[in-house]
Amino acid sequence: MKKRLVLCLGMICCLSLGVNNFAYASDMQVQSEIGEEGYHEEDYDDKILEIMTDDVVFMILDELEKKEKTGVQLTEEQSDVYIMERLEEIYDRKNQSKIRLKSNGLPYSKSILNAQEQALFKQNPTKGLNVCAMAKYATDRAQQLFQSGTLHNGNGDAFRHAYWSGRMTNAYGAAYAEKWGNAHESTSSGIETDMDKWNNGVGRGTATEIKGSQYWTPRFEQAILSKISKGICCRIVNGKAVKTDGSGRK
C-alpha cells in the first residue's frame, strides 16, 4: 500500500508540473523504488557528475521544491537517490541524443566539481547539491557587494570564501564545511591556497560564533564584512599575503 501511494503521488506530480525534454521522466520509477532499497553510492558511475553545472544544480533543486509543494515528501536518502537518478538521466540524454536544455551551456559546460568534490558529493548528494547552491550564492553575493577587481585574491574573494564556508557550517557543521573547503582547494597550491583556506576558517569560526536564528544570514554577512574591514581575513597584493582592509565595496 505504501509503495502504491508513493507511486500515485509521483504520477500526480508529473501531471501537475508538465513535461519537457528532461522534466520528471523518471519520477514514478524513482519514487517506487527508493523507499525499499535506499541509496548506495556505488550504484552510480562517477562520470555522471561531469555534467554538474550551476544550471543543473538549480534545476534539480527546483524539481525537489516543486515535489514538496505538491505533497511528495522525500527523506534525505530518497532525495539522494532522486538526485543521482536525474543526473544519470541527464548524462545519458546528453550523450545519446544531444538534446540541449534551454539554460545556456547546459549540460555542455565544464563541471563545477573537481575529483575530490565529486567524491564528497556522491557520499551525500542532497547535502552536496545544497553546498553547490551555497557556492553560487556566495559568488553572486560577492559580486553584488564588491567591485570586480577585488573578486580574485582581493577583499571580494575573501568574502566569497568566508561566506560559503560559513553557510556550509551553519547548515552541516564545521567539520563537513572544512572537508568541502579542502576538497575545493585540492587542485591548487601555494599562497592562493593558503589564503583561501585561511578565509574558509574565518567563515567557519564566524558561523560557529553566531548561532542560527531567523536573522542568521544578515547577521553573519555583516560579521564577515566587519572582519574583512578589520583585517582578520587575508588577500594577496603584489604577490604577498596581506590583511584585508574592506576596500573595493560598491
N, C-alpha and C positions, 0 to 999 in steps of 0.2 A: 504494500500500500504506500509506504514512504517513497519507494522508488518511482511509482506511477505518479505520485503527487508532484515530485520534483520535475519529472518529465513534462507534465502538463504545464507547470509554471514556465518551463523553458519554451514551450510552444506559444504560450500567451505572450511572453517577452518578445519572441520573434515576430509575431503578428503585429504587436503594438509599435514596434520600433521600425518596421520596414526592412527591406532587403536591398543591399547594394553589392558591389564586387566582393567585399570582404565582410559584410555585415552578418554576424551571428550564424553563419552556415553550420557551425559545429555545436551550437548551443545544446540541442537536445541530446546529442551523443555524449558531450562532456558532462552535462548535469545528470545524466542517467547512470554514469559510471563512477564519477569521482567520489561519491559517498561511500562506496564499498571498498575500493582498492587503495585510496589515499594517494599521496604524492610521493614519487620516487624519482629523484633527480637523474638517476642512471637510465631512466626510460627515454631521455631526450638527448639528442645529439648536440654537441657544443656549437655546431655550425649554424643552428637556427638563430643564435644570438648575433650573428653577423648582420642581421637586418635591424638590429636595435638602434633606432634613431629617436630624437625627441618627438617626432611626429607619431611614431609607433607607440611610444610611452603614453602619450596623452590620448591617443585613440583608444587604447585598451583601458586606461583609467576611466575614460568617458563611458565605455561599454559597461564596466563594472558599476559605475554610479547609476546608469540607467537601469541596470538589473535591480539594484537596491530600491530604486524608486517604484519599480513595478512589482515589488514584493518578493523578489528572488533573493533570499538571504544565503550567502555562501560563507562557510567557515574559512579561516585563513588557509587551511590545507586545500579546500576545494578551490579557493581563489588561485592558489599556486598552480593547480592543475589547469585551470581555465587559461591562465596567462601563458603557460608553456604550450598548450594546445593551439592557442591563437597565433603564437609566434611560429610554431611549426607549420600551421596553415598558410600564413603569410609567406614564409620562406618557400614552401612548396609551390605556391601560385606564382611567386616571383620567378622561379626557375623553370617552371613548366609552361606557363602561358604568357609570361612577361607583361601581365596586366599592371598598369600604373594606377596608383591611387591619386586622389585629387591633390593632396598636400605636396608641395614642392620637394623633390628629392626622395620621396618615399616610394619604395624601400631601397633605393639605389645609393643613398648617401652612406658614408663610412660609419660604422658602428661607433656609438659614443662610449663603448666599454672596451677596456683593454682585457688581456687574458685573465689577470687576477680578479678584476671586477666581474668578469663573466662567471668565474668560479663562485664568487660570493653570491651573485645573482641567482645562480642555479640552486644554491642551498636553500634559499627562501625567496622565490620570485615576487611575492606580494610586497615584502619589505624592499626588495631590490627595485621594483617598479616605482615605489614611493621615493626611494633615495634618488633615483634618476630624475624624478619630478622636482625634488628639492634642489638638485643641482641646477636645473633650468631656472627655477625661481630665484636662486642666488645670483645667477648670471644676469637675469633680467633686472633684478633689484640693484645690482652694482651699476649697471648701465644707466638706470634711472637716477641714481644718486651722484655718480662721479663722471667726470669728463673722460672721454675715450683714451686720452694719453695716460691715464692712471690705471687702466684696466689690465695692463700686463706689467707685472713687477712693481706696480705703484700702490697707492692707497686704495684704489678701487679693487685691485687684485687681492689685497689683504682683506678687505671687507668680504669679497666673494667667498674666499676660503673659510674665513671665520664664521660667516653666516651659514654656509652649507653645513659645516661641521656641527654648529650649534643646533640647527634644525634636526639633524640626524640624532644628536644626543638627546634632545627633548622627546623625540619620538621613540627611540630604541635603546637609549643608554650610551654612555661614553665609550664603553669597550667596543660596541658594534660600530659606532661612528669612527673610532680610531682605525678599525680594520678597513673600513671603506676608504678613509683618507690615505692610509698607507698603500692600499691597493691602487688607488688613483695615481699615486706618485711612483709606482713601481717601474714605469717606463722612462723615468727621468733621473737625473743625478746632479750633484754639485750644489752650488749656492742657491739656485732656484728651488730645488727640492727641500733644502734646509729651511728656506724662508716659508714655503708652503706648509711644511709640517709644523713649524712654529705657530703660524697663524691658525692652522687647524686646531692646535692645542688651546689657543686663546679662545676659540669658539666653543670648544667642549667645556672648558673651565667656566666660561661665562654662562653657558646654558645650565650648568650644574648649580651655579650661584643663584640664578633666577628660577624659582620654582614655577612649574607650569600652572597657568591660570587662564582665565578668559582673555586677559590682556597681555599674554606672554609675548606674542610676536612683536608688537611695538616696543615693549619694554626691553626685550632682547636686542632689537635692532638699535635702539638708542644707546644701550650699553656698549655694543660693538663700536659704534661711531665714536663714542666717548673715548674708548680705549685706543682707537686709531689716532684721535687727536692728541692724546696724552703720550703717544709713543710706545705703547705697550705691544703693538703689532710690529711687523717687520716689512720692509720694502727694499728694493735694490736701486741704488743710484751710482752711476759711473762704475758699475761692476762690483760694488761693495754693498754689503748688507747694512742698512741703517734703520733707525727708528722711523715709524710712520709719524706724520705731522698733521694729518687731516686736510691737507691742501688738495685742490682739484675737485672740490664739491661743486655741483651745479647750483 
